[in-house]
Amino acid sequence: MSKESWSAIKGSGVGSIIGLVFGVATLDTIGFDRISLFEGILLAGCSVFGGVLFGALIGVTGAFRKEPARAAKETEPALGAPRVA
């Protein structure tokens, strides 16, 4: 398994936990007595799904990777700068 896919899996796991907590907090704010069981499950499921997507996106971009970022070479010119021979 590649490092990017493993980072996406870890990120989606963290995102699902955050989404579940957010969904339960939203249900608590609305009030459990004002909402039906189906609506509560749907709201919590949607927040978990959003957390999984967001966590996977953050994980793929490198938030959960352990490898250091590459440093730019000193000999490369900046973008748009003319090359000097």
C-alpha positions in Angstrom: 0.0 0.0 0.0 1.4 3.4 -0.9 2.1 6.1 1.6 -0.5 8.4 0.0 -3.3 5.8 0.3 -2.3 5.0 3.9 -2.4 8.7 4.8 -5.8 9.0 3.2 -7.1 6.1 5.3 -5.7 7.6 8.5 -7.2 10.9 7.6 -10.6 9.5 6.8 -10.6 7.7 10.2 -9.8 10.9 12.0 -12.4 12.7 9.9 -15.1 10.2 10.7 -14.6 10.6 14.4 -14.7 14.4 14.1 -17.8 14.2 11.9 -19.6 11.9 14.4 -18.8 14.3 17.2 -20.0 17.2 15.1 -23.2 15.3 14.2 -24.0 14.4 17.8 -23.3 18.0 18.9 -25.7 19.3 16.2 -28.4 16.9 17.3 -27.8 18.0 20.9 -28.2 21.6 19.9 -31.4 21.0 17.9 -32.8 18.8 20.7 -33.4 15.1 20.6 -37.1 15.5 21.4 -37.7 17.7 18.3 -36.2 15.3 15.7 -37.2 11.8 14.6 -34.9 8.8 14.7 -34.5 8.7 10.9 -33.7 12.4 10.7 -31.1 12.0 13.5 -29.4 9.1 11.8 -29.4 10.9 8.5 -27.9 14.0 10.0 -25.2 12.1 11.9 -24.5 10.0 8.8 -24.1 13.0 6.6 -21.7 14.6 9.0 -19.6 11.4 9.2 -19.5 11.2 5.4 -18.4 14.8 5.2 -15.7 14.2 7.8 -14.5 11.1 5.9 -14.2 13.1 2.6 -12.5 16.1 4.3 -10.1 13.9 6.3 -9.1 11.9 3.2 -8.4 15.1 1.3 -6.3 16.5 4.2 -4.6 13.1 4.6 -3.6 12.9 0.9 -2.2 16.4 0.9 0.3 15.4 3.6 -1.1 16.3 7.0 -0.8 12.8 8.3 2.5 11.8 6.6 5.8 11.5 8.6 8.2 12.2 5.7 9.7 15.7 5.7 9.0 18.0 2.8 11.6 18.3 0.1 13.7 21.5 0.1 14.1 23.4 -3.1 17.5 23.4 -4.8 19.5 26.6 -4.4 20.6 26.5 -8.0 17.0 26.6 -9.4 15.8 30.1 -10.4 12.5 31.3 -9.0 9.4 31.1 -11.2 9.4 33.7 -13.9 13.0 34.7 -13.2 15.3 34.7 -16.2 18.0 32.1 -16.4 21.6 33.4 -16.0 24.2 31.3 -17.7 
